Amino acid sequence: MAVKIENTKYQDIPAVFALYDDAIKYQKEVGNNVWLGFEEELVKKEIDENRHYIILLEERIAGAFVVTFRDELIWKFSQDEPAIYLHRIATAQYARGNDLLKHIINWAKNYVANNQLSFIRMDTGSGNERLINYYIRCGFSVKNTSTTVNYTPDLPAHYKDGVFTLLQMPVEGAPSIN
């Protein structure tokens, strides 16, 4: 199975939005934490900033994710610790079961090690125990289960209300924080 991660291009946007639509449908089927959709301008901005990625499985788009390097609206008290933040991980229905998250984690570990960062971080809606337990099995630990977000229009709409769980993975070989 050939898996590649590369920067998203403008021509990938329809496929990315198909992934988001598929993910939202799946979220509605299995849980109570549902994305509320995304604006194309947001995705274009992330592409322009080289922060939006697609995952190719046998040369076919199988997933997408976004990274940030500061996340003060969600990780309010952890900005002095250098990290990469993973957001909006979406997997195509046909690609479920191929452990794409493990490929993202390996990609992120390399990024962290090569850029003097210490952690990989992510968040998800609290109460989504199935997903949280999957993240834990992949090596993340729970840092907080009751984070609220001071919403701004720069954030996707699903952050407007709700409580979120923060997860973190230290990366071996990355600089330590004293």
N, C-alpha and C positions, 0 to 999 in steps of 0.2 A: 504494500500500500504506500504510494508516494504522496506525502503531505508536504506542502510548501506554504509559507506565510510570506505575504508581500503587501506592500502599500496598496491601498485601494485607489483606483483611478475613476475619473468621472464616468467612463463608460460602464463601470461596475455598479453604479448607483441603482439601476432598476433591479439587479440581482440582490443587492443589499436590502432594499426595501421589501423584496419578496421574502427574504430571510426574516426580517422584522415582523412582517405580517404572519408568517408561519409560526414564529416564536410566540407572538401574542395569542394566536389561536391555541397553541399548545399550553400556554400559561393558563388560559381560561379553562381548559380541560382538566388540568391537574392541580390547580391551586388557587389561592386567593390574591396573589401578588401579580398584578398584570401591568405590563407597560402600557402607556396611553398613546403610543405613536410618537413619531419624530418628524422634525422639519427637515426638508431637503437642504435648506441653507445651513443648518447645523452640520450635516454630513459633509457638505462641500467645504465648510470651514475646516473641519477635522482633516479632510483630504489635503487641503492647502497647507495645513500645518504638519503634514506627514505623521498624523496620529491615528489614522483609521486604517485598519488592516483587514484583508480577506485571507481565508484559509482555503487552499486548493487541495482537493482530494482527487488524485488522478486527473489533474488539470481542470477540474470542475469546481466552481465555487461551492464550498460546503459549510462555510461559516464566516463570521466577521466579529471583530472586536475593536475597541477604542482604548487608547491609553492617555493618561495625563501624568504630569510630573509634580503637580501641586493639587491638593484637593481640600482646601480649607473649609469649604462649605459642608463637607461630609465628615472628613477626618479633622475636626476642628483643632484638636490639641496635639497633633502629631506632625506638624509641618517642619519641625527642626530635624526630623529623621528622613534622610534621603530615600525615596521610594518611587516605584512605578505603580500606578493605579490602573487596574483593568476594569473596563466598563463595557456594558452592552454586548456581552458575549452571546451570539446567536448561532445556532446550529441548524442546518437544513434537515428536514425530516428524514431524507434518505441517508444522511450521514450519522444519525444517532447511533450510539454504540461503538463508534470508532475512536473514542477517547480523544477527541479534538482538544479538550481542555488540557490534557497532558502535553500536547504539542505546544499549546499556548504557554503553559508553565515553563517548558524547556526553553522556548524562545525568550520569555521574560527573564529567566535565570541568566541566560547569556547576556541579555541587554543590561541587567543589573550589574553583573560582574564586569562588563566592559565600560560601564559609565559611572563607576564609583558610587553606586547606590547600595542600599542595604536590605530593602524589603520589596516584596510583591504584595500589593493590597487590593482588596475588592470589597464590595458591599452587595447586599441583597435584602429584600424585604424580610423583616423579622416574621417568624411564624412559618416560613417556608422550610420546614425541617428536612424534607427530602433533599432539597438542593444544598442546604447548609451542611448536611451530613456528607453529601458527595464532595463538597469542597474540603471538608475535614479529611476524608479518605484520600484526597489528592495532596495533602500536606499542609493545608492552611489551618490556623488555629483561630478561634473566635476571640476577638478583642473586646467587643461590646455588643450587646443584644438589644439596646434600647436607645439608639441614636436617632434624634430628630434633626431635620435639615431646615436651615433658614433659607427657604426657597427664593431664588431669583429667576428671572426669565432666561438666564443663560443655561439653566439646568433643564433636562427633559421633564415633562409634566408629571411623571410618576413620582418625582421627589416632592411634589407640592404638599402631599399629605402622607402620613404613615410613619412607621418606625422601622429602622433599618439595623441589620446586623453587619458589623465590620469584621472582616477576616484578614489575616496577615500571614505571610510566610517569610521568615528570614532566609537569606540566601548565603549558603556556605561560601567562604572565600571573599565575600563582600566586606567592605570596611565595617568595623564594629562601631557602635555608638556607645560612648562612655557616659 
